[in-house]
C-alpha cells in the first residue's frame, strides 16, 4: 500500500493509506490538509509496519521509524 503522512489543522500527523495503483500526486490533490510530512510505501510484516521509498515529483521521502510508529498508532485498537 502507498501512504502519505499529512499535518492536520491542529498540527498532528495523520496517515492516509491507499492502494499502490493510486499515485501519491493524485491522492495529494484529494486531501484537504496543507503540509505533507512524508510518504512512500508501507507493508505489514512479522515485526510490524515497514515504511520505505518516496515520491520524487512531490519531493517526498519515507521516514521509516517515525512513519511506521504514526501508522501503528492510528491503527491500534482503542
Secondary structure as the mmCIF struct_conf table of DSSP 4:
data_model
#
loop_
_struct_conf.conf_type_id
_struct_conf.id
_struct_conf.beg_label_comp_id
_struct_conf.beg_label_asym_id
_struct_conf.beg_label_seq_id
_struct_conf.end_label_comp_id
_struct_conf.end_label_asym_id
_struct_conf.end_label_seq_id
STRN STRN1 UNK A 2 UNK A 7
TURN_TY1_P TURN_TY1_P1 UNK A 9 UNK A 10
BEND BEND1 UNK A 11 UNK A 11
STRN STRN2 UNK A 13 UNK A 18
TURN_TY1_P TURN_TY1_P2 UNK A 20 UNK A 21
BEND BEND2 UNK A 22 UNK A 22
HELX_RH_AL_P HELX_RH_AL_P1 UNK A 24 UNK A 30
BEND BEND3 UNK A 34 UNK A 34
STRN STRN3 UNK A 36 UNK A 45
TURN_TY1_P TURN_TY1_P3 UNK A 46 UNK A 47
STRN STRN4 UNK A 48 UNK A 52
STRN STRN5 UNK A 54 UNK A 55
TURN_TY1_P TURN_TY1_P4 UNK A 56 UNK A 59
STRN STRN6 UNK A 60 UNK A 61
HELX_RH_AL_P HELX_RH_AL_P2 UNK A 64 UNK A 75
BEND BEND4 UNK A 76 UNK A 76
#
